[in-house]
């Protein structure tokens, strides 16, 4: 879980470096990225560690898992992306090739 948390931090950090049309959008996106992508793994990882390594009652374990699954599902469904966001980017135009 520590490895997943580490990659979550990197992934979240990448979302904070892009340029946005307005300062409000930039600040709002960065704040959202920092909380939802960067900080969340460090909250979920210890909870998962406790669930996997300590004896907890099955009922309590189920409730915690259900709450975590519900939160992650809701977060995934909250944003309705415009269709243009699903177009593939030709990264070869932006990243020079060495060979």
Secondary structure, DSSP 4 states (H G I P E B T S, - for coil): -HHHHHHHHHHHHHTTSS--SSHHHHHHHHHHHIIIIIIHHHHHHHHHHHHHHS---HHHHHHHHHHHHHHHHHHHHS----GGGGSPP-GGGTS----
